[in-house]
Amino acid sequence: MVIPVHDVNPARRTPYVTYALIAASVLVFLITPGTGNTVAGGSELARLCHLQAFVDHYAAVPAELIHHRMPRAVPTGDVGVGPRGPGCVLGPPDYDKSPALSVFTAMFLHAGWVHLLGNMLFLLIFGNNVEDRMGHIRFFLFYVVCGYAAGYGFALLNAGSAEPLIGASGAIAGVLGAYLVLYPRARVWVLVPFLVFLPLRLPAWVVLGFWFGLQAVNSSGHHDPGAGTVAYAAHVAGFLAGMLLAWPLKAGTPEPPEPRRLLFGRQARPRQVW
């Protein structure tokens, strides 16, 4: 896995929408129960139950998206004692939830700092140029559409799943797909783990193509079962949606500037050729 840190592709205008999306995601994370910044009770179990109730309320659940109805019992946020000991209480929902709207709210929920910062890093590096090419309003609409494509694409492949789907990675995958279409030859500085983190400058088509290949392989089930509950299929759907939506803009997109001769971030001396 490579970690992008910077692209050699300056934007012409300030990416206000990209910054706003990052700020909104961080703000929502800080007010989410269980992040360490809010207190839901006097115990870890109380905080966990409150977090489950919050996530179930605002996350996208594949079964709800496909069948357009809520389950009869959801986490209430309370702690109860059952035959197996203390646990989170389930009960009838006391709120109305729109499954379609939940896809939008789920884009701003994250499972932890690593999840949040990883997503925001990709959005910051690649979002500014895509926003620059599309314009602020079109970029926001594009971001939302890619998020919906990712959410419903995942739901169609997991129609019976009741596991909440959260995170901005589906929408950000659409941004990566658009960047690959618009700026395939832009240079991207990445850190490659090989004993230590090696800084390399690679074409965007290599970096993003490699990333998409990993998502496609993992979504097919050929991956380590211990890799966690990452919604790889949502990444694939969002990426393909971003490519398709950006394709009409490819013809009028200016080429990124040729990077200077840099060697691991430092200016290299020009060599004379005899």
ChimeraX commands (.cxc) that place a marker at each C-alpha (Angstrom):
marker #1 position 0.00,0.00,0.00 radius 0.5
marker #1 position 1.30,3.46,-0.90 radius 0.5
marker #1 position 0.46,6.64,1.01 radius 0.5
marker #1 position 0.04,9.79,-1.11 radius 0.5
marker #1 position 1.35,12.97,0.47 radius 0.5
marker #1 position 1.33,15.57,-2.33 radius 0.5
marker #1 position 0.61,15.98,-6.02 radius 0.5
marker #1 position 2.53,18.22,-8.43 radius 0.5
marker #1 position -0.61,19.77,-9.88 radius 0.5
marker #1 position -1.42,23.27,-8.55 radius 0.5
marker #1 position -5.03,24.39,-8.61 radius 0.5
marker #1 position -6.09,27.75,-10.04 radius 0.5
marker #1 position -8.67,28.57,-7.36 radius 0.5
marker #1 position -9.23,27.89,-3.68 radius 0.5
marker #1 position -11.06,24.56,-3.16 radius 0.5
marker #1 position -13.69,25.87,-0.78 radius 0.5
marker #1 position -15.96,22.83,-1.11 radius 0.5
marker #1 position -13.11,20.41,-0.43 radius 0.5
marker #1 position -12.17,22.35,2.69 radius 0.5
marker #1 position -15.82,22.52,3.80 radius 0.5
marker #1 position -16.28,18.76,3.37 radius 0.5
marker #1 position -13.17,18.10,5.44 radius 0.5
marker #1 position -14.27,20.54,8.15 radius 0.5
marker #1 position -17.77,19.03,8.29 radius 0.5
marker #1 position -16.39,15.49,8.55 radius 0.5
marker #1 position -14.05,16.45,11.40 radius 0.5
marker #1 position -16.81,18.34,13.23 radius 0.5
marker #1 position -19.25,15.43,12.98 radius 0.5
marker #1 position -16.56,13.05,14.22 radius 0.5
marker #1 position -15.86,15.24,17.24 radius 0.5
marker #1 position -19.53,15.28,18.28 radius 0.5
marker #1 position -20.06,11.57,17.61 radius 0.5
marker #1 position -20.56,9.61,20.85 radius 0.5
marker #1 position -17.63,7.38,21.73 radius 0.5
marker #1 position -14.86,9.47,20.15 radius 0.5
marker #1 position -13.50,10.48,23.54 radius 0.5
marker #1 position -14.91,14.00,23.24 radius 0.5
marker #1 position -18.44,13.21,24.35 radius 0.5
marker #1 position -19.69,11.41,27.40 radius 0.5
marker #1 position -22.68,9.12,27.14 radius 0.5
marker #1 position -22.57,7.61,30.59 radius 0.5
marker #1 position -20.37,6.46,33.39 radius 0.5
marker #1 position -19.10,3.30,31.78 radius 0.5
marker #1 position -17.55,2.04,28.57 radius 0.5
marker #1 position -20.65,-0.06,27.89 radius 0.5
marker #1 position -22.89,3.00,28.19 radius 0.5
marker #1 position -20.77,4.89,25.68 radius 0.5
marker #1 position -20.79,1.89,23.33 radius 0.5
marker #1 position -24.57,1.60,23.47 radius 0.5
marker #1 position -24.98,5.31,22.86 radius 0.5
marker #1 position -22.61,5.07,19.89 radius 0.5
marker #1 position -24.52,2.13,18.42 radius 0.5
marker #1 position -27.79,4.04,18.67 radius 0.5
marker #1 position -26.25,7.13,17.05 radius 0.5
marker #1 position -24.69,5.19,14.19 radius 0.5
marker #1 position -27.81,3.13,13.52 radius 0.5
marker #1 position -29.83,6.34,13.33 radius 0.5
marker #1 position -27.60,8.13,10.80 radius 0.5
marker #1 position -25.71,5.35,8.97 radius 0.5
marker #1 position -26.77,3.71,5.71 radius 0.5
marker #1 position -27.93,0.12,6.24 radius 0.5
marker #1 position -28.03,-2.00,3.04 radius 0.5
marker #1 position -31.20,-3.89,4.02 radius 0.5
marker #1 position -32.98,-0.60,4.68 radius 0.5
marker #1 position -31.84,0.89,1.37 radius 0.5
marker #1 position -33.06,-2.07,-0.66 radius 0.5
marker #1 position -36.34,-2.73,1.15 radius 0.5
marker #1 position -37.10,0.93,2.06 radius 0.5
marker #1 position -38.16,0.13,5.60 radius 0.5
marker #1 position -36.66,0.16,9.06 radius 0.5
marker #1 position -36.30,-2.90,11.30 radius 0.5
marker #1 position -38.71,-3.41,14.17 radius 0.5
marker #1 position -35.97,-3.21,16.79 radius 0.5
marker #1 position -32.96,-0.87,16.86 radius 0.5
marker #1 position -30.42,0.08,19.55 radius 0.5
marker #1 position -32.01,2.55,21.94 radius 0.5
marker #1 position -28.78,3.73,23.56 radius 0.5
marker #1 position -29.74,2.29,26.96 radius 0.5
marker #1 position -27.96,-0.41,28.94 radius 0.5
marker #1 position -29.92,-3.41,30.15 radius 0.5
marker #1 position -29.29,-6.73,31.86 radius 0.5
marker #1 position -30.33,-9.89,30.08 radius 0.5
marker #1 position -29.77,-13.64,30.52 radius 0.5
marker #1 position -26.19,-13.24,29.27 radius 0.5
marker #1 position -25.40,-10.21,31.40 radius 0.5
marker #1 position -25.32,-6.46,30.70 radius 0.5
marker #1 position -25.79,-5.33,27.11 radius 0.5
marker #1 position -27.33,-2.74,24.84 radius 0.5
marker #1 position -31.11,-2.58,24.76 radius 0.5
marker #1 position -33.04,-3.04,21.52 radius 0.5
marker #1 position -36.46,-1.55,21.05 radius 0.5
marker #1 position -38.86,-0.03,18.54 radius 0.5
marker #1 position -37.37,3.06,16.84 radius 0.5
marker #1 position -38.62,6.34,18.30 radius 0.5
marker #1 position -37.59,8.31,15.21 radius 0.5
marker #1 position -38.40,8.40,11.51 radius 0.5
marker #1 position -35.47,7.55,9.27 radius 0.5
marker #1 position -35.27,8.07,5.53 radius 0.5
marker #1 position -33.05,5.30,4.11 radius 0.5
marker #1 position -32.23,7.45,1.08 radius 0.5
marker #1 position -31.19,10.42,3.23 radius 0.5
marker #1 position -29.08,8.13,5.42 radius 0.5
marker #1 position -26.67,7.63,2.50 radius 0.5
marker #1 position -25.86,11.35,2.70 radius 0.5
marker #1 position -25.50,11.50,6.49 radius 0.5
marker #1 position -23.36,8.35,6.48 radius 0.5
marker #1 position -20.75,10.15,4.35 radius 0.5
marker #1 position -19.82,12.27,7.37 radius 0.5
marker #1 position -19.55,9.44,9.93 radius 0.5
marker #1 position -16.24,7.70,10.65 radius 0.5
marker #1 position -15.24,4.79,12.84 radius 0.5
marker #1 position -12.08,6.32,14.30 radius 0.5
marker #1 position -9.22,8.74,13.84 radius 0.5
marker #1 position -7.37,6.50,11.38 radius 0.5
marker #1 position -10.51,6.09,9.26 radius 0.5
marker #1 position -11.18,9.83,9.31 radius 0.5
marker #1 position -7.64,11.08,8.67 radius 0.5
marker #1 position -7.00,8.54,5.91 radius 0.5
marker #1 position -10.12,9.63,4.03 radius 0.5
marker #1 position -9.44,13.34,4.53 radius 0.5
marker #1 position -5.85,12.96,3.30 radius 0.5
marker #1 position -7.02,11.51,-0.03 radius 0.5
marker #1 position -9.74,14.16,-0.34 radius 0.5
marker #1 position -7.29,16.99,0.37 radius 0.5
marker #1 position -4.68,15.81,-2.15 radius 0.5
marker #1 position -6.96,14.91,-5.05 radius 0.5
marker #1 position -10.14,16.88,-4.39 radius 0.5
marker #1 position -8.73,20.36,-5.03 radius 0.5
marker #1 position -7.89,19.70,-8.68 radius 0.5
marker #1 position -11.17,17.95,-9.43 radius 0.5
marker #1 position -13.06,20.84,-7.81 radius 0.5
marker #1 position -10.91,23.28,-9.78 radius 0.5
marker #1 position -11.90,21.58,-13.03 radius 0.5
marker #1 position -15.60,21.18,-12.24 radius 0.5
marker #1 position -16.32,24.32,-10.27 radius 0.5
marker #1 position -17.56,24.51,-6.70 radius 0.5
marker #1 position -21.25,23.67,-7.13 radius 0.5
marker #1 position -20.76,20.93,-9.70 radius 0.5
marker #1 position -18.03,19.38,-7.59 radius 0.5
marker #1 position -20.30,19.22,-4.54 radius 0.5
marker #1 position -23.07,17.60,-6.59 radius 0.5
marker #1 position -20.51,15.23,-8.12 radius 0.5
marker #1 position -19.25,14.27,-4.65 radius 0.5
marker #1 position -22.76,13.51,-3.42 radius 0.5
marker #1 position -23.70,11.51,-6.53 radius 0.5
marker #1 position -20.55,9.38,-6.19 radius 0.5
marker #1 position -21.38,8.78,-2.54 radius 0.5
marker #1 position -24.85,7.60,-3.47 radius 0.5
marker #1 position -23.49,5.38,-6.25 radius 0.5
marker #1 position -21.11,3.82,-3.73 radius 0.5
marker #1 position -23.79,3.34,-1.07 radius 0.5
marker #1 position -26.44,1.83,-3.30 radius 0.5
marker #1 position -23.87,-0.16,-5.26 radius 0.5
marker #1 position -22.73,-1.79,-2.05 radius 0.5
marker #1 position -26.33,-2.32,-0.92 radius 0.5
marker #1 position -27.26,-4.11,-4.14 radius 0.5
marker #1 position -24.46,-6.60,-3.54 radius 0.5
marker #1 position -25.30,-6.99,0.16 radius 0.5
marker #1 position -29.08,-6.63,0.19 radius 0.5
marker #1 position -29.58,-8.67,3.35 radius 0.5
marker #1 position -26.90,-6.99,5.44 radius 0.5
marker #1 position -27.94,-5.07,8.54 radius 0.5
marker #1 position -24.41,-3.78,9.20 radius 0.5
marker #1 position -24.23,0.04,9.13 radius 0.5
marker #1 position -22.25,1.56,6.28 radius 0.5
marker #1 position -20.35,4.73,7.26 radius 0.5
marker #1 position -17.55,6.86,5.89 radius 0.5
marker #1 position -16.72,9.23,3.06 radius 0.5
marker #1 position -14.53,6.74,1.21 radius 0.5
marker #1 position -17.17,5.88,-1.41 radius 0.5
marker #1 position -17.56,9.53,-2.42 radius 0.5
marker #1 position -13.79,10.08,-2.23 radius 0.5
marker #1 position -13.27,7.03,-4.44 radius 0.5
marker #1 position -15.33,8.92,-7.02 radius 0.5
marker #1 position -12.93,11.86,-6.69 radius 0.5
marker #1 position -10.01,9.49,-7.29 radius 0.5
marker #1 position -11.72,8.07,-10.38 radius 0.5
marker #1 position -12.27,11.57,-11.74 radius 0.5
marker #1 position -8.65,12.53,-11.04 radius 0.5
marker #1 position -7.45,9.45,-12.93 radius 0.5
marker #1 position -9.51,10.47,-15.96 radius 0.5
marker #1 position -8.60,14.17,-15.88 radius 0.5
marker #1 position -4.96,14.09,-14.75 radius 0.5
marker #1 position -3.51,10.63,-15.43 radius 0.5
marker #1 position 0.02,11.98,-15.99 radius 0.5
marker #1 position 0.17,14.30,-12.98 radius 0.5
marker #1 position 3.00,13.37,-10.62 radius 0.5
marker #1 position 2.12,12.27,-7.09 radius 0.5
marker #1 position 4.56,12.02,-4.20 radius 0.5
marker #1 position 3.92,8.85,-2.22 radius 0.5
marker #1 position 5.48,7.00,0.70 radius 0.5
marker #1 position 6.16,3.34,-0.04 radius 0.5
marker #1 position 6.76,1.08,2.98 radius 0.5
marker #1 position 9.92,-0.92,2.34 radius 0.5
marker #1 position 11.82,-1.38,5.62 radius 0.5
marker #1 position 11.37,2.38,5.91 radius 0.5
marker #1 position 8.99,4.74,4.10 radius 0.5
marker #1 position 10.56,5.56,0.75 radius 0.5
marker #1 position 9.40,8.78,-0.95 radius 0.5
marker #1 position 8.73,8.30,-4.65 radius 0.5
marker #1 position 7.18,10.50,-7.32 radius 0.5
marker #1 position 4.91,8.44,-9.54 radius 0.5
marker #1 position 2.34,9.20,-12.26 radius 0.5
marker #1 position -1.23,9.44,-11.00 radius 0.5
marker #1 position -2.31,6.56,-13.24 radius 0.5
marker #1 position 0.13,4.28,-11.40 radius 0.5
marker #1 position -0.89,5.41,-7.90 radius 0.5
marker #1 position -4.64,5.44,-8.49 radius 0.5
marker #1 position -4.62,2.41,-10.77 radius 0.5
marker #1 position -2.82,0.42,-8.08 radius 0.5
marker #1 position -5.29,1.65,-5.45 radius 0.5
marker #1 position -8.29,0.68,-7.58 radius 0.5
marker #1 position -6.77,-2.72,-8.32 radius 0.5
marker #1 position -6.49,-3.43,-4.60 radius 0.5
marker #1 position -10.11,-2.43,-4.03 radius 0.5
marker #1 position -11.31,-4.61,-6.91 radius 0.5
marker #1 position -9.36,-7.65,-5.71 radius 0.5
marker #1 position -10.52,-7.22,-2.13 radius 0.5
marker #1 position -14.13,-6.69,-3.15 radius 0.5
marker #1 position -14.07,-10.01,-4.99 radius 0.5
marker #1 position -13.31,-11.80,-1.75 radius 0.5
marker #1 position -9.68,-12.66,-2.56 radius 0.5
marker #1 position -8.20,-10.96,0.46 radius 0.5
marker #1 position -7.16,-11.61,4.04 radius 0.5
marker #1 position -10.25,-12.33,6.18 radius 0.5
marker #1 position -8.62,-10.35,8.95 radius 0.5
marker #1 position -8.57,-7.19,6.88 radius 0.5
marker #1 position -11.64,-5.89,8.70 radius 0.5
marker #1 position -15.07,-4.78,7.58 radius 0.5
marker #1 position -14.03,-2.37,4.84 radius 0.5
marker #1 position -16.71,-1.86,2.18 radius 0.5
marker #1 position -14.43,-2.45,-0.82 radius 0.5
marker #1 position -17.37,-2.85,-3.19 radius 0.5
marker #1 position -18.49,0.68,-2.29 radius 0.5
marker #1 position -15.04,1.97,-3.26 radius 0.5
marker #1 position -15.24,0.22,-6.62 radius 0.5
marker #1 position -18.72,1.58,-7.34 radius 0.5
marker #1 position -17.77,5.11,-6.34 radius 0.5
marker #1 position -14.55,5.02,-8.38 radius 0.5
marker #1 position -16.32,3.85,-11.55 radius 0.5
marker #1 position -19.05,6.45,-11.09 radius 0.5
marker #1 position -16.41,9.17,-10.75 radius 0.5
marker #1 position -14.67,8.06,-13.93 radius 0.5
marker #1 position -17.91,8.07,-15.93 radius 0.5
marker #1 position -19.03,11.47,-14.66 radius 0.5
marker #1 position -15.64,13.07,-15.30 radius 0.5
marker #1 position -15.15,11.64,-18.77 radius 0.5
marker #1 position -17.01,14.44,-20.64 radius 0.5
marker #1 position -14.58,16.97,-19.07 radius 0.5
marker #1 position -11.44,15.18,-20.18 radius 0.5
marker #1 position -11.15,16.84,-23.60 radius 0.5
marker #1 position -10.94,20.38,-22.21 radius 0.5
marker #1 position -8.71,19.63,-19.23 radius 0.5
marker #1 position -5.29,21.33,-19.40 radius 0.5
marker #1 position -2.24,19.17,-18.89 radius 0.5
marker #1 position -0.61,19.40,-15.45 radius 0.5
marker #1 position 2.71,21.29,-15.38 radius 0.5
marker #1 position 5.90,19.37,-15.93 radius 0.5
marker #1 position 7.50,18.81,-12.52 radius 0.5
marker #1 position 10.94,20.11,-11.81 radius 0.5
marker #1 position 13.77,17.65,-11.52 radius 0.5
marker #1 position 13.35,16.63,-7.91 radius 0.5
marker #1 position 15.11,13.89,-6.06 radius 0.5
marker #1 position 13.27,12.86,-2.87 radius 0.5
marker #1 position 11.92,16.36,-2.39 radius 0.5
marker #1 position 15.20,18.23,-3.05 radius 0.5
marker #1 position 16.27,20.09,-6.15 radius 0.5
marker #1 position 18.62,17.94,-8.22 radius 0.5
marker #1 position 21.54,19.49,-10.04 radius 0.5
marker #1 position 21.25,19.37,-13.83 radius 0.5
marker #1 position 23.80,17.12,-15.46 radius 0.5
marker #1 position 25.54,18.04,-18.68 radius 0.5
marker #1 position 25.36,15.50,-21.45 radius 0.5
marker #1 position 28.39,15.17,-23.65 radius 0.5
marker link #1:1,2 radius 0.2
marker link #1:2,3 radius 0.2
marker link #1:3,4 radius 0.2
marker link #1:4,5 radius 0.2
marker link #1:5,6 radius 0.2
marker link #1:6,7 radius 0.2
marker link #1:7,8 radius 0.2
marker link #1:8,9 radius 0.2
marker link #1:9,10 radius 0.2
marker link #1:10,11 radius 0.2
marker link #1:11,12 radius 0.2
marker link #1:12,13 radius 0.2
marker link #1:13,14 radius 0.2
marker link #1:14,15 radius 0.2
marker link #1:15,16 radius 0.2
marker link #1:16,17 radius 0.2
marker link #1:17,18 radius 0.2
marker link #1:18,19 radius 0.2
marker link #1:19,20 radius 0.2
marker link #1:20,21 radius 0.2
marker link #1:21,22 radius 0.2
marker link #1:22,23 radius 0.2
marker link #1:23,24 radius 0.2
marker link #1:24,25 radius 0.2
marker link #1:25,26 radius 0.2
marker link #1:26,27 radius 0.2
marker link #1:27,28 radius 0.2
marker link #1:28,29 radius 0.2
marker link #1:29,30 radius 0.2
marker link #1:30,31 radius 0.2
marker link #1:31,32 radius 0.2
marker link #1:32,33 radius 0.2
marker link #1:33,34 radius 0.2
marker link #1:34,35 radius 0.2
marker link #1:35,36 radius 0.2
marker link #1:36,37 radius 0.2
marker link #1:37,38 radius 0.2
marker link #1:38,39 radius 0.2
marker link #1:39,40 radius 0.2
marker link #1:40,41 radius 0.2
marker link #1:41,42 radius 0.2
marker link #1:42,43 radius 0.2
marker link #1:43,44 radius 0.2
marker link #1:44,45 radius 0.2
marker link #1:45,46 radius 0.2
marker link #1:46,47 radius 0.2
marker link #1:47,48 radius 0.2
marker link #1:48,49 radius 0.2
marker link #1:49,50 radius 0.2
marker link #1:50,51 radius 0.2
marker link #1:51,52 radius 0.2
marker link #1:52,53 radius 0.2
marker link #1:53,54 radius 0.2
marker link #1:54,55 radius 0.2
marker link #1:55,56 radius 0.2
marker link #1:56,57 radius 0.2
marker link #1:57,58 radius 0.2
marker link #1:58,59 radius 0.2
marker link #1:59,60 radius 0.2
marker link #1:60,61 radius 0.2
marker link #1:61,62 radius 0.2
marker link #1:62,63 radius 0.2
marker link #1:63,64 radius 0.2
marker link #1:64,65 radius 0.2
marker link #1:65,66 radius 0.2
marker link #1:66,67 radius 0.2
marker link #1:67,68 radius 0.2
marker link #1:68,69 radius 0.2
marker link #1:69,70 radius 0.2
marker link #1:70,71 radius 0.2
marker link #1:71,72 radius 0.2
marker link #1:72,73 radius 0.2
marker link #1:73,74 radius 0.2
marker link #1:74,75 radius 0.2
marker link #1:75,76 radius 0.2
marker link #1:76,77 radius 0.2
marker link #1:77,78 radius 0.2
marker link #1:78,79 radius 0.2
marker link #1:79,80 radius 0.2
marker link #1:80,81 radius 0.2
marker link #1:81,82 radius 0.2
marker link #1:82,83 radius 0.2
marker link #1:83,84 radius 0.2
marker link #1:84,85 radius 0.2
marker link #1:85,86 radius 0.2
marker link #1:86,87 radius 0.2
marker link #1:87,88 radius 0.2
marker link #1:88,89 radius 0.2
marker link #1:89,90 radius 0.2
marker link #1:90,91 radius 0.2
marker link #1:91,92 radius 0.2
marker link #1:92,93 radius 0.2
marker link #1:93,94 radius 0.2
marker link #1:94,95 radius 0.2
marker link #1:95,96 radius 0.2
marker link #1:96,97 radius 0.2
marker link #1:97,98 radius 0.2
marker link #1:98,99 radius 0.2
marker link #1:99,100 radius 0.2
marker link #1:100,101 radius 0.2
marker link #1:101,102 radius 0.2
marker link #1:102,103 radius 0.2
marker link #1:103,104 radius 0.2
marker link #1:104,105 radius 0.2
marker link #1:105,106 radius 0.2
marker link #1:106,107 radius 0.2
marker link #1:107,108 radius 0.2
marker link #1:108,109 radius 0.2
marker link #1:109,110 radius 0.2
marker link #1:110,111 radius 0.2
marker link #1:111,112 radius 0.2
marker link #1:112,113 radius 0.2
marker link #1:113,114 radius 0.2
marker link #1:114,115 radius 0.2
marker link #1:115,116 radius 0.2
marker link #1:116,117 radius 0.2
marker link #1:117,118 radius 0.2
marker link #1:118,119 radius 0.2
marker link #1:119,120 radius 0.2
marker link #1:120,121 radius 0.2
marker link #1:121,122 radius 0.2
marker link #1:122,123 radius 0.2
marker link #1:123,124 radius 0.2
marker link #1:124,125 radius 0.2
marker link #1:125,126 radius 0.2
marker link #1:126,127 radius 0.2
marker link #1:127,128 radius 0.2
marker link #1:128,129 radius 0.2
marker link #1:129,130 radius 0.2
marker link #1:130,131 radius 0.2
marker link #1:131,132 radius 0.2
marker link #1:132,133 radius 0.2
marker link #1:133,134 radius 0.2
marker link #1:134,135 radius 0.2
marker link #1:135,136 radius 0.2
marker link #1:136,137 radius 0.2
marker link #1:137,138 radius 0.2
marker link #1:138,139 radius 0.2
marker link #1:139,140 radius 0.2
marker link #1:140,141 radius 0.2
marker link #1:141,142 radius 0.2
marker link #1:142,143 radius 0.2
marker link #1:143,144 radius 0.2
marker link #1:144,145 radius 0.2
marker link #1:145,146 radius 0.2
marker link #1:146,147 radius 0.2
marker link #1:147,148 radius 0.2
marker link #1:148,149 radius 0.2
marker link #1:149,150 radius 0.2
marker link #1:150,151 radius 0.2
marker link #1:151,152 radius 0.2
marker link #1:152,153 radius 0.2
marker link #1:153,154 radius 0.2
marker link #1:154,155 radius 0.2
marker link #1:155,156 radius 0.2
marker link #1:156,157 radius 0.2
marker link #1:157,158 radius 0.2
marker link #1:158,159 radius 0.2
marker link #1:159,160 radius 0.2
marker link #1:160,161 radius 0.2
marker link #1:161,162 radius 0.2
marker link #1:162,163 radius 0.2
marker link #1:163,164 radius 0.2
marker link #1:164,165 radius 0.2
marker link #1:165,166 radius 0.2
marker link #1:166,167 radius 0.2
marker link #1:167,168 radius 0.2
marker link #1:168,169 radius 0.2
marker link #1:169,170 radius 0.2
marker link #1:170,171 radius 0.2
marker link #1:171,172 radius 0.2
marker link #1:172,173 radius 0.2
marker link #1:173,174 radius 0.2
marker link #1:174,175 radius 0.2
marker link #1:175,176 radius 0.2
marker link #1:176,177 radius 0.2
marker link #1:177,178 radius 0.2
marker link #1:178,179 radius 0.2
marker link #1:179,180 radius 0.2
marker link #1:180,181 radius 0.2
marker link #1:181,182 radius 0.2
marker link #1:182,183 radius 0.2
marker link #1:183,184 radius 0.2
marker link #1:184,185 radius 0.2
marker link #1:185,186 radius 0.2
marker link #1:186,187 radius 0.2
marker link #1:187,188 radius 0.2
marker link #1:188,189 radius 0.2
marker link #1:189,190 radius 0.2
marker link #1:190,191 radius 0.2
marker link #1:191,192 radius 0.2
marker link #1:192,193 radius 0.2
marker link #1:193,194 radius 0.2
marker link #1:194,195 radius 0.2
marker link #1:195,196 radius 0.2
marker link #1:196,197 radius 0.2
marker link #1:197,198 radius 0.2
marker link #1:198,199 radius 0.2
marker link #1:199,200 radius 0.2
marker link #1:200,201 radius 0.2
marker link #1:201,202 radius 0.2
marker link #1:202,203 radius 0.2
marker link #1:203,204 radius 0.2
marker link #1:204,205 radius 0.2
marker link #1:205,206 radius 0.2
marker link #1:206,207 radius 0.2
marker link #1:207,208 radius 0.2
marker link #1:208,209 radius 0.2
marker link #1:209,210 radius 0.2
marker link #1:210,211 radius 0.2
marker link #1:211,212 radius 0.2
marker link #1:212,213 radius 0.2
marker link #1:213,214 radius 0.2
marker link #1:214,215 radius 0.2
marker link #1:215,216 radius 0.2
marker link #1:216,217 radius 0.2
marker link #1:217,218 radius 0.2
marker link #1:218,219 radius 0.2
marker link #1:219,220 radius 0.2
marker link #1:220,221 radius 0.2
marker link #1:221,222 radius 0.2
marker link #1:222,223 radius 0.2
marker link #1:223,224 radius 0.2
marker link #1:224,225 radius 0.2
marker link #1:225,226 radius 0.2
marker link #1:226,227 radius 0.2
marker link #1:227,228 radius 0.2
marker link #1:228,229 radius 0.2
marker link #1:229,230 radius 0.2
marker link #1:230,231 radius 0.2
marker link #1:231,232 radius 0.2
marker link #1:232,233 radius 0.2
marker link #1:233,234 radius 0.2
marker link #1:234,235 radius 0.2
marker link #1:235,236 radius 0.2
marker link #1:236,237 radius 0.2
marker link #1:237,238 radius 0.2
marker link #1:238,239 radius 0.2
marker link #1:239,240 radius 0.2
marker link #1:240,241 radius 0.2
marker link #1:241,242 radius 0.2
marker link #1:242,243 radius 0.2
marker link #1:243,244 radius 0.2
marker link #1:244,245 radius 0.2
marker link #1:245,246 radius 0.2
marker link #1:246,247 radius 0.2
marker link #1:247,248 radius 0.2
marker link #1:248,249 radius 0.2
marker link #1:249,250 radius 0.2
marker link #1:250,251 radius 0.2
marker link #1:251,252 radius 0.2
marker link #1:252,253 radius 0.2
marker link #1:253,254 radius 0.2
marker link #1:254,255 radius 0.2
marker link #1:255,256 radius 0.2
marker link #1:256,257 radius 0.2
marker link #1:257,258 radius 0.2
marker link #1:258,259 radius 0.2
marker link #1:259,260 radius 0.2
marker link #1:260,261 radius 0.2
marker link #1:261,262 radius 0.2
marker link #1:262,263 radius 0.2
marker link #1:263,264 radius 0.2
marker link #1:264,265 radius 0.2
marker link #1:265,266 radius 0.2
marker link #1:266,267 radius 0.2
marker link #1:267,268 radius 0.2
marker link #1:268,269 radius 0.2
marker link #1:269,270 radius 0.2
marker link #1:270,271 radius 0.2
marker link #1:271,272 radius 0.2
marker link #1:272,273 radius 0.2
marker link #1:273,274 radius 0.2
view
